[in-house]
Amino acid sequence: MSTVTSHNPKAAPVSATQQAKALLNPLNLHWAGVALLALVNLYLVAHMIFLWRSASNYNADAMDQQRITLHTAEIAALPLRGLDAKLASSTNEADEFSHQRLPASDSDVAAEIGALVKKQGVRLTRASYQSAPVLVGSSAELTEVRIDTTLTGDYRPLVQLINSFERDKMFFVILGETLTGQQSGTVSLRLRLKTYERRSAMQATPASARLPLGEGQSATSGNATAGGAR
């Protein structure tokens, strides 16, 4: 009687290549593609949401900036409202000042100085004049007239004369004053002042033709001499 022995051989090991081939079957590749597409779609959706929010915030900031700019421009434009009327009013006031307080000629200046000197009872012993145009080329061109005078008299009348020039209806600007002598006696005053003549071009007599007053001339005769020389 013979004995039959059964032999169970071990299964052959599966290689990595075979495992990879088993995994890379069509079904698995299909699901991997679906998962990849899903990830790409999620990324695109998230990116679109981010861009939409950024655009919304940018538009809001831009609108706020535009509102601020508009409000600033409105505030800056406030002083310009009614500018035409303001310019017209200022022009009228300037014309009124010019006609009421600025002399029209050299003789007007000399006559006014003589009248003020005579009113205070002092003596005008010397007067010289220098003229120069200002605001040349503009519609408001004037002639600046500088006057250098020497006067003698009592202290109080000379001080009152200075005040008279400052308050006179004709526009005078006192540039300097020098008093010499005692307050109790005769005092000499050097008074330098200026005014402006309302004309478009120089019409004054040249400085060389403006003769100073002679020593010892009275206020009345001095004014007449100055007016004749000018």
KAMO-V381773 format. One record per backbone hydrogen bond with DSSP energy under -1.0 kcal/mol. CO is the residue of the C=O (numbers start at 1). NH is the residue of the N-H. E is the energy in kcal/mol with one decimal. If there is no record, write none. Layout:
co->CO nh->NH e->E
co->CO nh->NH e->E
//
This chain:
co->15 nh->19 e->-1.8
co->16 nh->20 e->-2.7
co->17 nh->21 e->-2.4
co->18 nh->22 e->-2.1
co->19 nh->23 e->-2.2
co->20 nh->24 e->-2.6
co->23 nh->25 e->-1.4
co->25 nh->29 e->-2.3
co->26 nh->30 e->-2.0
co->27 nh->31 e->-2.2
co->28 nh->32 e->-2.4
co->29 nh->33 e->-2.2
co->30 nh->34 e->-2.1
co->31 nh->35 e->-2.4
co->32 nh->36 e->-2.3
co->33 nh->37 e->-2.5
co->34 nh->38 e->-2.1
co->35 nh->39 e->-2.1
co->36 nh->40 e->-2.4
co->37 nh->41 e->-2.4
co->38 nh->42 e->-2.2
co->39 nh->43 e->-2.3
co->40 nh->44 e->-2.4
co->41 nh->45 e->-2.5
co->42 nh->46 e->-2.5
co->43 nh->47 e->-2.5
co->44 nh->48 e->-2.4
co->45 nh->49 e->-2.2
co->46 nh->50 e->-2.1
co->47 nh->51 e->-2.4
co->48 nh->52 e->-2.3
co->49 nh->53 e->-2.3
co->50 nh->54 e->-2.4
co->51 nh->55 e->-2.6
co->52 nh->56 e->-2.3
co->53 nh->57 e->-2.6
co->54 nh->58 e->-2.6
co->55 nh->59 e->-2.6
co->56 nh->60 e->-2.1
co->57 nh->61 e->-2.5
co->58 nh->62 e->-2.9
co->59 nh->63 e->-2.3
co->60 nh->64 e->-2.3
co->61 nh->65 e->-2.5
co->62 nh->66 e->-2.3
co->63 nh->67 e->-2.3
co->64 nh->68 e->-2.3
co->65 nh->69 e->-2.5
co->66 nh->70 e->-2.5
co->67 nh->71 e->-2.5
co->68 nh->72 e->-2.5
co->69 nh->73 e->-2.3
co->70 nh->74 e->-2.2
co->71 nh->75 e->-2.1
co->72 nh->76 e->-2.4
co->73 nh->77 e->-1.6
co->78 nh->81 e->-1.5
co->80 nh->83 e->-1.7
co->82 nh->86 e->-2.1
co->83 nh->87 e->-2.9
co->84 nh->88 e->-2.3
co->85 nh->89 e->-2.5
co->86 nh->90 e->-2.8
co->87 nh->91 e->-2.5
co->88 nh->92 e->-2.2
co->89 nh->93 e->-2.4
co->90 nh->94 e->-2.5
co->91 nh->95 e->-2.5
co->92 nh->96 e->-2.5
co->93 nh->97 e->-2.5
co->94 nh->98 e->-2.5
co->95 nh->99 e->-2.3
co->96 nh->100 e->-2.0
co->97 nh->101 e->-2.6
co->98 nh->102 e->-1.3
co->101 nh->171 e->-3.1
co->103 nh->198 e->-2.4
co->105 nh->109 e->-1.3
co->106 nh->110 e->-2.4
co->107 nh->111 e->-2.5
co->108 nh->112 e->-2.1
co->109 nh->113 e->-2.4
co->110 nh->114 e->-2.4
co->111 nh->115 e->-2.2
co->112 nh->116 e->-2.3
co->113 nh->117 e->-2.5
co->114 nh->118 e->-2.5
co->115 nh->119 e->-2.1
co->116 nh->120 e->-1.5
co->117 nh->122 e->-1.6
co->123 nh->152 e->-2.2
co->126 nh->150 e->-2.2
co->128 nh->148 e->-2.6
co->130 nh->146 e->-3.3
co->132 nh->144 e->-3.1
co->134 nh->142 e->-1.8
co->135 nh->138 e->-1.7
co->138 nh->141 e->-1.2
co->142 nh->134 e->-2.5
co->143 nh->197 e->-2.8
co->144 nh->132 e->-2.0
co->145 nh->195 e->-2.2
co->146 nh->130 e->-2.1
co->147 nh->193 e->-2.4
co->148 nh->128 e->-2.0
co->149 nh->191 e->-1.9
co->150 nh->125 e->-2.2
co->150 nh->126 e->-1.4
co->151 nh->189 e->-3.5
co->152 nh->123 e->-2.9
co->153 nh->187 e->-3.4
co->154 nh->158 e->-1.6
co->155 nh->159 e->-2.1
co->156 nh->160 e->-2.5
co->157 nh->161 e->-1.9
co->158 nh->162 e->-1.9
co->159 nh->163 e->-1.9
co->160 nh->164 e->-2.1
co->161 nh->165 e->-2.1
co->162 nh->166 e->-1.7
co->163 nh->167 e->-1.6
co->173 nh->194 e->-2.1
co->176 nh->192 e->-2.9
co->178 nh->190 e->-2.7
co->180 nh->188 e->-2.8
co->182 nh->185 e->-1.1
co->187 nh->153 e->-1.9
co->188 nh->180 e->-2.6
co->189 nh->151 e->-3.1
co->190 nh->178 e->-2.1
co->191 nh->149 e->-2.7
co->192 nh->175 e->-2.7
co->192 nh->176 e->-1.8
co->193 nh->147 e->-3.5
co->194 nh->173 e->-2.6
co->195 nh->145 e->-2.9
co->197 nh->143 e->-1.7
co->197 nh->199 e->-1.5
co->206 nh->209 e->-1.7
co->207 nh->210 e->-1.1
co->209 nh->211 e->-1.1
co->214 nh->217 e->-1.5
co->218 nh->222 e->-2.6
co->219 nh->223 e->-2.1
co->220 nh->224 e->-1.8
co->221 nh->225 e->-2.4
co->222 nh->226 e->-2.7
co->223 nh->227 e->-2.5
co->224 nh->228 e->-2.3
co->225 nh->229 e->-2.5
co->226 nh->230 e->-1.4
//
